[in-house]
Amino acid sequence: MTNKKNNNNCQASHPNHEEQIKSLNRVSGQIDGIKKMIQNRRYCIDIITQTRAIQSAIHAIELKILKTHLTACIKEAFIQQDKVTTETKIEELLTLFKKLDK
């Protein structure tokens, strides 16, 4: 899902995140495993341990995508020295960090 109005600098050379598909597929498999654990009435702590592993994996994926965003989209905005775009990118990051803090 891309937000067309906010990816000002990345439209021409938007980074490819396909390398995250493998990790996302792994998470999907973990979710399927948790469903089976619940259906098999497995011990609560075992289920919670697996949900924490999924959260950790998702967090790692987020960090990789954020790193790519910083080293591509944000860096490009600063290199172009377009004040409006740069400030937009900073605001996007601040909004993102506020969401992550909840």
N, C-alpha and C positions, 0 to 999 in steps of 0.2 A: 504494500500500500504506500503510494507516494502522495505527498501533499504538494500538488503542483504549484500552489502559491508560495510555498516556503523553500523550494529547492532552487532558488535563483541561480546560484553559481554552479550547480551540479547538473543542469539539464543536458549540456553537451557531452559531459564526460562523467555521468553519474557512476559511482563505484559499483562494482559487481559484488554482491554478497552471497553468491552461489555456494561458496565454500562452507557456509553455515548450514546448508541443507542437510549434510551428513549428521551434524550435531542435532539439528531439529528432528531428524528421523529417529535418532537415538532417544531423544526425549519422548517422542511419540511412542516408541516401544516401551519406555519406562512407564508411561501413563497406562498403556495397555496392561502392563504387569501389575500395576496398582489395582486396576479394575479386577483382575483375576484374584489378587490377594483379598480384596473386599468380598468378592463372591465366595471365596474359600474360607471366609471368616478368620483370616489370619490375625495374629496378635497386633493390637493397636500400635504399639511402639514400632514394630516392623514396618507398618504402613506409613507412619509418620516419618520414619527414617528415609523411606523411599521418596516421600513427597519433598523432603528437605534436599535430597540429591537432585531432584528435578529442578527445584528452585535454584540450586547452585549452578546447574548446567545452563539454565536460562540466563542467569546472571553473567556467566562466562560468555555466552553468545552476545548478550547486550554490550558487554565491554569490547568485544572484538568489532562489532558494528560501530560503536562509538569511536573507537580508535581509527577505524577507516574513515569515518565522517570527519574527524579532526584532522587527519593527515591528507585528506582530499578536499572536501567541500570547504571546511573552515580555512585551511591553509590557502586555498585558491582565492577566497574572498579577501584575505589579508594581502596576498601578493598583488592582486588587482588594485588594491588601495581604493576600493569603492566604499566610501564611508557608509552609505545607506545599506548596502548589502552586508557589510561587516557588522554593522549594528544590528541588523536583522538576525544574522547568524548568532550573535551574542545573546540576543533576546530568546531565540529558539533554545539555546543551551540552558539558559536560566530557567525557562519554562519547563524544560525536560528535567532538570535537576530538582525542581520543586515537586514534580510528579513522582520522581523516584524517591523523594524523601518521605512520602506518605506511607 
